[in-house]
């Protein structure tokens, strides 16, 4: 099984990117996690779809077409989804053929995200973690036809004390929460596939 991860924060020292690194250490045998970069995506603009999507958009979509599941590490900015993450979702939610590209042979999904199982994790300095942003993200992902896992969830609040100087998630309760989401996403994706 191949999980694609997206970190909603563009900072090199992002704690949400660190959550994805922690998640990658908790995968069962036969499961991989690869992070797709979103920092160089242009702002969503239908004029840019013709005659073909820009290369960064094509690269993201190629990653997502190969995914068996998506794991999003969602920060919370002003009680909502950060703009780079929403931008990536908007580009990936567009139907094939719009940007001059057709779906890979044998593919039955209309977009790289349609029917794709998804899990959400997130961390922020605030006490609520990313609960509000995750709720907004869940609604957006469901609206485009993704199979968002209903639970478990991981809201890692008060992030500053939960990572070491190298950016590793060291808080045991937070590691356990991320581990439950990883295990749940693998089981959710298998259940939907079968």
Helices and strands as residue ranges (DSSP letters): E 2-7, H 15-24, E 32-35, G 46-49, H 55-65, E 69-73, H 83-92, E 117-123, H 131-143, E 147-148, E 154-156, G 159-161, H 172-193
